[in-house]
Amino acid sequence: MTPNVTDMLPYAEASRDSGADSITISNTLNGISIDTRTRKSNLGRPSAGLSGAAILPAVLYHIWRVHKAMKDYPIIGCGGIWDADSAIQHILAGATAIQLGTGLFMNPKLPLEVQQGLQDYLASQGEASLDAIRGTYEYC
Ligand SMILES: Cc1cc2nc3c(=O)[nH]c(=O)nc-3n(C[C@H](O)[C@H](O)[C@H](O)COP(=O)(O)O)c2cc1C
């Protein structure tokens, strides 16, 4: 799903109603970067997709918003995962599984670190499985 919408819920519902078994939240955010000297794009094209750590809060919002309304619909969380903590945040917001993108370019060992970090987190919280913590984000 594209994150370039105010509310992803209608799109997630349409996805489910069309027969998709799950959805990935999300793709990249639209962005531009301007060379102030030339006033032209730094990207080789007018705009491009923003990924990585900067998009984590926006992606978490969309995951939380959809999971809250569609509890049984599996969400693959993708966007801004660069360590175990950001992966855990995806699960707490409601993701069933996670996907690594830009973080892999920075750190090829990221999958191993995230896997270990998830296990350490569950142990430190006294929880038996990811199911026990999924969607348990409380905002107050
Ligand atoms: C170099 C690059 C290429 C990508 N190509 C695709 C693509 O072909 N199709 C797609 O749906 N998303 C594509 N994406 C988006 C990623 O799958 C992912 O949704 C996005 O980068 C956010 O995750 P991240 O912050 O972990 O990178 C691409 C991202 C990057 C950085």
PDBQT file of the ligand as one rigid body, heavy atoms in Angstrom, charges set to zero:
ROOT
HETATM    1  C1  LIG A 201      15.969   0.833  -4.092  1.00  0.00    +0.000 C 
HETATM    2  C2  LIG A 201      14.530   0.512  -3.766  1.00  0.00    +0.000 A 
HETATM    3  C3  LIG A 201      13.762  -0.145  -4.693  1.00  0.00    +0.000 A 
HETATM    4  C4  LIG A 201      12.425  -0.458  -4.426  1.00  0.00    +0.000 A 
HETATM    5  N1  LIG A 201      11.659  -1.122  -5.353  1.00  0.00    +0.000 NA
HETATM    6  C5  LIG A 201      10.386  -1.425  -5.091  1.00  0.00    +0.000 A 
HETATM    7  C6  LIG A 201       9.594  -2.133  -6.063  1.00  0.00    +0.000 A 
HETATM    8  O1  LIG A 201      10.059  -2.490  -7.143  1.00  0.00    +0.000 OA
HETATM    9  N2  LIG A 201       8.298  -2.413  -5.758  1.00  0.00    +0.000 N 
HETATM   10  C7  LIG A 201       7.746  -2.032  -4.550  1.00  0.00    +0.000 A 
HETATM   11  O2  LIG A 201       6.553  -2.312  -4.308  1.00  0.00    +0.000 OA
HETATM   12  N3  LIG A 201       8.472  -1.364  -3.626  1.00  0.00    +0.000 NA
HETATM   13  C8  LIG A 201       9.759  -1.063  -3.864  1.00  0.00    +0.000 A 
HETATM   14  N4  LIG A 201      10.508  -0.383  -2.927  1.00  0.00    +0.000 N 
HETATM   15  C9  LIG A 201       9.873  -0.021  -1.647  1.00  0.00    +0.000 C 
HETATM   16  C10 LIG A 201      10.265  -1.000  -0.550  1.00  0.00    +0.000 C 
HETATM   17  O3  LIG A 201       9.754  -2.298  -0.828  1.00  0.00    +0.000 OA
HETATM   18  C11 LIG A 201       9.728  -0.554   0.813  1.00  0.00    +0.000 C 
HETATM   19  O4  LIG A 201       8.319  -0.551   0.746  1.00  0.00    +0.000 OA
HETATM   20  C12 LIG A 201      10.207   0.843   1.187  1.00  0.00    +0.000 C 
HETATM   21  O5  LIG A 201      11.564   1.010   0.820  1.00  0.00    +0.000 OA
HETATM   22  C13 LIG A 201      10.045   1.113   2.690  1.00  0.00    +0.000 C 
HETATM   23  O6  LIG A 201      10.803   0.206   3.456  1.00  0.00    +0.000 OA
HETATM   24  P1  LIG A 201      12.277   0.556   4.036  1.00  0.00    +0.000 P 
HETATM   25  O7  LIG A 201      12.188   1.867   4.757  1.00  0.00    +0.000 OA
HETATM   26  O8  LIG A 201      12.600  -0.611   4.909  1.00  0.00    +0.000 OA
HETATM   27  O9  LIG A 201      13.182   0.620   2.837  1.00  0.00    +0.000 OA
HETATM   28  C14 LIG A 201      11.846  -0.071  -3.186  1.00  0.00    +0.000 A 
HETATM   29  C15 LIG A 201      12.645   0.599  -2.239  1.00  0.00    +0.000 A 
HETATM   30  C16 LIG A 201      13.969   0.904  -2.526  1.00  0.00    +0.000 A 
HETATM   31  C17 LIG A 201      14.791   1.652  -1.492  1.00  0.00    +0.000 C 
ENDROOT
TORSDOF 0
